[in-house]
Amino acid sequence: MRGSWVHGAIGAALVLLLAGPRAREDRAPHAPPTMPQWTLVWSDEFDGAAAAPVDDQRWAFDLGDGCTAGNCGWGNEEKEWYTSDRANAALTGDGMLAIVARRATTKTACYYGPCRYTSAKLKTKGMRSVRFGRVEGRIRLPTGQGLWPAFWMLGDNISSVGWPASGELDIMEHHGSMPGNVSSAMHGPGYNGDKAIWRAYTPEGANFPAGFHRYSVEWDSTVVRFFVDETEHFTVTRREVEARGTWAFDHPFFIILNLAVGGTFDGDPESDAVLPATMLVDYVRVYERTP
């Protein structure tokens, strides 16, 4: 399963130092791109004052190391402790969200011993769900071995049916040790974990952390399509899924943004020099197909 924060004013100021200057270099216009087949129905453009928290009418947080949910390490042996502290998730003041992974400075206990890292995991569960359509985020990724930024979705029935019956759509995952690689995946009954339906996208000469890219998924009852910028890099039909297991994508899904540290995806950091690490999110937008 894909898996599915330091404290105070000093930490919040560090978010701005890390995120502000490079965010302004290539800020995207707020107007959605011209896509006649799609109608924008929800978005967060992350406008607000520097160091302000995210909109709590749009986002909630997962907290801790997963143990209180019976899923220590978030199912992936991750090493971060998720917080809602603005040192780990805050607006930059120029229309960005900065999710920052840091070395832990408190004596919080994680499932493996004293917590080594803090970070943030935001979700729209209970606030916004999407049943079919297009979900897009413009994101700049961090780099460094052991970092695991992701933009993904879970079925909003997960509390009642569990995972993987809920279904999971991984719009973008990134190995911090592999700057030229992002991947997309689908998880459900019969195809999950290391048996997921997935594909890596590794265009020649790519360096994804070097700039912002648009990561998107479009889906309906018959097909799922994953995009990086204008490239449709992975398409999976219902027939292909049902040859492996049960199609689990006809119900609503909620959106997740997180920056994990350590675990099975990219291993644990070989050096804490990769921290602090910042995942910058320009926007998240949801579209419905135009009649």
Summary of the structure (lengths in Angstrom):
residues: 291
radius of gyration: 17.8
end to end distance: 34.9
largest distance: 54.5
contacts: 1023
relative contact order: 0.24
helix: 15%
strand: 39%
